[in-house]
Amino acid sequence: MLSWMSWLLLGVLSAVALGIYDLMKKTAVNGNAVLPVLFLSSLIGGLIWMPAVLISTSGGVDMLPNWMRVDPIGLRGHGLLLLKAVIVAASWVSTYFALKHLPISIASPIRSTAPLWTLIGALVLYQEAPSLNQSLGIGITLVSFILLSVVGRGEGIHFSRNGWVGLMVLGTVIGSVSALYDKYLLGHAGLSPSTTQAWFSVYLGVVLLVPAWGWLRRWWPRAEFHWRWSIPFISVFLLFADYAYFSALKDPDALISVLSSLRRANVLVTVPLGVILFREKRFRAKLPCVLGILAGACLILS
């Protein structure tokens, strides 16, 4: 029972942090160049973990608390985490560009359809079996996300003709592949949450250096970059959200389909604050959908 409650609580904490993380992203890319924002925020995340990596690799692992210890991994382990960085980079490049051009109260729900793809993958690959209440919660949450996306048509955003919507969907599907891969890394591959997060953060900055260099060298027409203090906070809230998520996945009782759906409840933070901060429209029309998400999250926790 205690184990069951602990991984669900970690999922809730991850969802709240992800909601704030989305707001930081929108603030950073709104009217700004996307690639340098993405590279700098990822670089900062890697630098935050670098002291733990250096201390651990130099034999001082006992000096660190358990949640910061970076275990030694072989060439295969590094290859697995580099692959995760490539997958996430592809997802983020897509979703960051889409987020720049879409209202956050539309982009976030589209991104939140990820549990649909993750659930399909989890059922096929891991033979997971959520409880009746949890299954009902997942269903209500997903239906609410779909309805929230439909409301966006009133803002002139037609999903079938909007390229940014398509890019957000593409990034979401790739992100679902990453979620399934996380389960493999932390379960079958036996990597710890801190080791996974540390090396992934380092490799992500390396992978994103290539498109950032292309932006700097003007290999294509691009927007100008403006520094904003929301950029470093992207890394801070993402690192917290991911560590809570990785720690939950490490629990052998954790269900990836439930955790993925619960994390998407970050829309409860993103939509209300997004309406206030960015003066977005039609909150009353979106409110029933948001309440549906809340009901689904409560069933998942029941």
C-alpha positions as CSV (number, residue, x, y, z in Angstrom):
1,M,0.0,0.0,0.0
2,L,2.8,2.4,0.9
3,S,4.6,1.6,-2.3
4,W,1.4,2.2,-4.3
5,M,0.8,5.5,-2.7
6,S,4.4,6.6,-3.1
7,W,4.6,6.2,-6.9
8,L,1.2,7.9,-7.3
9,L,2.3,10.9,-5.2
10,L,5.5,11.2,-7.2
11,G,3.3,11.2,-10.3
12,V,1.3,14.2,-8.9
13,L,4.4,16.1,-8.1
14,S,5.7,15.5,-11.6
15,A,2.4,16.8,-13.1
16,V,2.5,20.1,-11.1
17,A,6.2,20.7,-12.1
18,L,5.4,19.9,-15.7
19,G,2.6,22.5,-15.7
20,I,4.9,25.2,-14.5
21,Y,7.6,23.9,-17.0
22,D,5.1,24.4,-19.9
23,L,4.4,28.0,-18.8
24,M,8.2,28.7,-18.7
25,K,8.6,27.2,-22.2
26,K,5.8,29.4,-23.6
27,T,7.2,32.5,-21.9
28,A,10.7,31.7,-23.3
29,V,9.7,31.0,-27.0
30,N,6.9,33.5,-27.4
31,G,8.2,35.8,-30.1
32,N,11.7,34.4,-29.7
33,A,14.1,32.1,-31.6
34,V,13.3,28.5,-30.6
35,L,16.5,26.6,-31.2
36,P,18.8,28.7,-28.9
37,V,16.1,28.6,-26.2
38,L,16.0,24.9,-26.5
39,F,19.7,24.5,-26.5
40,L,20.4,26.8,-23.6
41,S,17.7,25.3,-21.4
42,S,19.1,21.9,-22.1
43,L,22.7,23.0,-21.5
44,I,21.7,24.4,-18.2
45,G,20.1,21.1,-17.2
46,G,23.3,19.3,-18.1
47,L,25.4,21.7,-16.1
48,I,23.2,21.2,-13.1
49,W,24.0,17.5,-13.2
50,M,27.6,17.8,-14.1
51,P,29.0,18.2,-10.6
52,A,27.3,14.9,-9.6
53,V,28.7,13.2,-12.7
54,L,32.2,14.4,-12.0
55,I,32.1,13.5,-8.3
56,S,30.7,10.1,-9.0
57,T,33.2,9.2,-11.8
58,S,36.1,10.4,-9.7
59,G,35.3,7.9,-6.9
60,G,33.5,10.2,-4.6
61,V,30.0,8.7,-5.0
62,D,29.7,8.0,-1.3
63,M,29.8,11.8,-0.7
64,L,26.5,12.2,-2.6
65,P,22.9,11.5,-1.4
66,N,21.2,8.6,-3.0
67,W,19.1,10.8,-5.3
68,M,22.2,12.4,-6.8
69,R,24.4,9.3,-7.2
70,V,25.5,8.6,-10.8
71,D,26.4,4.9,-11.1
72,P,29.1,3.7,-13.4
73,I,27.7,2.5,-16.7
74,G,29.4,0.8,-19.6
75,L,29.5,1.7,-23.3
76,R,26.1,0.0,-23.8
77,G,24.5,2.2,-21.1
78,H,25.9,5.3,-22.6
79,G,24.6,4.3,-26.0
80,L,21.1,3.7,-24.5
81,L,21.1,7.1,-22.9
82,L,22.4,8.8,-26.0
83,L,19.6,7.2,-28.0
84,K,17.1,8.6,-25.4
85,A,18.6,12.1,-25.9
86,V,18.1,11.8,-29.7
87,I,14.5,10.7,-29.3
88,V,13.7,13.5,-26.9
89,A,15.5,16.1,-29.0
90,A,13.4,15.2,-32.0
91,S,10.2,15.5,-29.9
92,W,11.2,18.8,-28.3
93,V,12.3,20.5,-31.6
94,S,8.8,19.7,-32.9
95,T,6.8,20.7,-29.8
96,Y,8.8,23.9,-29.1
97,F,8.2,25.3,-32.6
98,A,4.5,24.3,-32.4
99,L,4.2,25.9,-28.9
100,K,5.6,29.2,-30.2
101,H,2.8,29.5,-32.8
102,L,-0.2,28.0,-30.9
103,P,-2.0,29.2,-27.8
104,I,-0.8,27.2,-24.8
105,S,-4.3,26.3,-23.8
106,I,-4.5,24.5,-27.2
107,A,-0.9,23.2,-27.4
108,S,-0.9,21.7,-24.0
109,P,-4.0,19.6,-24.5
110,I,-2.7,18.3,-27.8
111,R,0.5,17.4,-26.1
112,S,-1.6,15.7,-23.4
113,T,-2.9,13.1,-25.9
114,A,0.4,11.3,-25.3
115,P,-1.2,8.8,-22.8
116,L,-3.3,7.4,-25.7
117,W,-0.1,6.4,-27.6
118,T,1.7,5.4,-24.5
119,L,-1.2,3.3,-23.3
120,I,-1.3,1.4,-26.6
121,G,2.4,0.8,-26.4
122,A,2.3,-0.2,-22.7
123,L,-0.5,-2.7,-23.3
124,V,1.3,-4.3,-26.2
125,L,4.9,-4.2,-24.9
126,Y,4.5,-4.6,-21.1
127,Q,1.1,-6.4,-20.8
128,E,0.0,-3.8,-18.1
129,A,-3.4,-4.2,-16.5
130,P,-4.7,-1.1,-14.8
131,S,-7.5,-1.4,-12.2
132,L,-11.1,-0.7,-13.2
133,N,-11.1,2.8,-11.6
134,Q,-7.7,3.6,-13.1
135,S,-8.9,2.5,-16.5
136,L,-12.0,4.6,-16.2
137,G,-9.8,7.6,-15.1
138,I,-7.6,7.2,-18.1
139,G,-10.6,7.1,-20.4
140,I,-12.2,10.2,-18.9
141,T,-8.9,12.0,-19.0
142,L,-8.3,11.2,-22.6
143,V,-11.9,12.1,-23.7
144,S,-11.5,15.5,-21.9
145,F,-8.3,16.2,-23.7
146,I,-10.0,15.5,-27.0
147,L,-12.9,17.7,-26.2
148,L,-10.6,20.5,-25.1
149,S,-8.8,20.3,-28.4
150,V,-12.1,20.5,-30.2
151,V,-12.9,23.7,-28.3
152,G,-9.9,25.2,-29.9
153,R,-11.6,25.4,-33.3
154,G,-13.5,28.4,-31.9
155,E,-10.2,30.2,-31.9
156,G,-9.7,29.6,-35.6
157,I,-7.4,26.7,-35.2
158,H,-8.5,23.9,-37.5
159,F,-6.4,20.8,-36.8
160,S,-6.7,19.3,-40.3
161,R,-5.2,22.4,-41.9
162,N,-2.8,23.8,-39.3
163,G,0.8,22.7,-39.8
164,W,1.7,23.7,-36.2
165,V,-0.9,21.3,-34.9
166,G,0.5,18.5,-37.0
167,L,4.0,19.3,-35.7
168,M,2.7,19.2,-32.1
169,V,1.1,15.8,-32.8
170,L,4.3,14.5,-34.3
171,G,6.3,15.6,-31.3
172,T,3.7,14.1,-29.0
173,V,3.9,10.7,-30.7
174,I,7.7,10.7,-30.5
175,G,7.5,11.7,-26.9
176,S,5.3,8.7,-26.2
177,V,8.1,6.5,-27.7
178,S,10.4,8.1,-25.1
179,A,8.0,7.3,-22.3
180,L,8.0,3.6,-23.2
181,Y,11.8,3.7,-23.6
182,D,12.0,5.1,-20.0
183,K,10.3,2.0,-18.7
184,Y,12.9,-0.1,-20.5
185,L,15.8,1.9,-19.2
186,L,14.7,1.9,-15.6
187,G,13.4,-1.6,-15.6
188,H,15.1,-4.0,-18.0
189,A,18.3,-2.1,-18.4
190,G,18.5,-1.5,-14.6
191,L,19.6,2.1,-14.7
192,S,18.8,4.3,-11.6
193,P,16.7,7.5,-11.9
194,S,19.6,9.7,-11.1
195,T,22.0,8.0,-13.5
196,T,19.4,8.2,-16.3
197,Q,18.6,11.8,-15.7
198,A,22.2,12.9,-15.3
199,W,23.7,11.4,-18.4
200,F,20.6,12.0,-20.5
201,S,20.8,15.7,-19.5
202,V,24.4,15.9,-20.6
203,Y,23.8,14.1,-23.9
204,L,20.8,16.2,-24.7
205,G,22.9,19.3,-24.7
206,V,25.4,17.7,-27.0
207,V,22.7,16.5,-29.4
208,L,21.0,19.9,-29.5
209,L,24.3,21.6,-30.2
210,V,24.0,20.7,-33.9
211,P,20.7,22.6,-34.6
212,A,21.8,25.4,-32.4
213,W,25.0,25.8,-34.4
214,G,23.0,25.8,-37.6
215,W,20.9,28.6,-36.2
216,L,24.0,30.5,-35.2
217,R,25.6,30.1,-38.7
218,R,22.3,31.1,-40.3
219,W,22.0,27.9,-42.4
220,W,18.3,28.8,-42.7
221,P,16.1,31.9,-42.2
222,R,15.6,32.3,-38.5
223,A,14.2,34.6,-35.8
224,E,16.4,36.7,-33.5
225,F,17.2,35.5,-30.0
226,H,16.3,37.4,-26.8
227,W,17.5,36.3,-23.4
228,R,14.7,35.7,-20.9
229,W,15.0,34.5,-17.3
230,S,12.3,31.9,-17.9
231,I,14.9,29.9,-19.9
232,P,16.9,28.6,-16.9
233,F,13.7,27.8,-15.0
234,I,12.7,25.5,-17.9
235,S,15.6,23.2,-16.8
236,V,14.9,23.5,-13.1
237,F,11.2,22.5,-13.3
238,L,11.9,19.8,-15.9
239,L,14.6,18.2,-13.9
240,F,12.3,18.1,-10.9
241,A,9.4,16.7,-12.9
242,D,11.6,14.1,-14.6
243,Y,13.3,12.9,-11.4
244,A,9.9,12.4,-9.7
245,Y,8.7,10.5,-12.8
246,F,11.8,8.4,-13.1
247,S,11.6,7.6,-9.3
248,A,8.0,6.5,-9.8
249,L,8.8,4.3,-12.7
250,K,11.6,2.6,-10.7
251,D,8.9,1.2,-8.4
252,P,8.1,-2.4,-9.6
253,D,4.4,-1.7,-8.9
254,A,4.2,1.4,-11.1
255,L,2.0,1.3,-14.2
256,I,3.4,3.4,-17.0
257,S,0.0,3.9,-18.6
258,V,-1.3,5.4,-15.3
259,L,1.8,7.5,-14.7
260,S,1.7,8.9,-18.2
261,S,-1.9,9.9,-17.9
262,L,-1.4,11.4,-14.5
263,R,1.5,13.5,-15.7
264,R,-0.8,14.9,-18.4
265,A,-2.9,16.4,-15.6
266,N,-0.3,19.2,-15.8
267,V,-3.0,20.9,-18.0
268,L,-4.8,21.8,-14.7
269,V,-1.9,24.1,-14.0
270,T,-1.1,25.2,-17.6
271,V,-4.6,26.1,-18.9
272,P,-5.8,28.4,-16.1
273,L,-2.5,30.2,-15.6
274,G,-2.0,30.3,-19.4
275,V,-5.3,32.1,-19.8
276,I,-4.2,34.7,-17.2
277,L,-0.6,35.2,-18.2
278,F,-1.1,35.2,-22.0
279,R,-4.7,36.5,-22.1
280,E,-6.0,33.5,-24.0
281,K,-9.6,33.1,-24.9
282,R,-12.6,30.8,-24.3
283,F,-11.7,29.7,-20.8
284,R,-15.3,29.1,-19.9
285,A,-15.7,26.7,-22.9
286,K,-12.5,24.9,-21.8
287,L,-13.4,24.7,-18.1
288,P,-15.7,21.7,-18.3
289,C,-12.9,19.8,-20.2
290,V,-10.4,20.8,-17.5
291,L,-12.8,19.6,-14.8
292,G,-13.1,16.3,-16.6
293,I,-9.3,16.0,-16.5
294,L,-9.5,16.6,-12.8
295,A,-12.1,13.9,-12.4
296,G,-10.0,11.5,-14.3
297,A,-7.0,12.2,-12.2
298,C,-9.0,11.6,-9.0
299,L,-10.1,8.2,-10.3
300,I,-6.5,7.3,-11.2
301,L,-5.6,8.2,-7.6
302,S,-8.5,6.3,-6.1
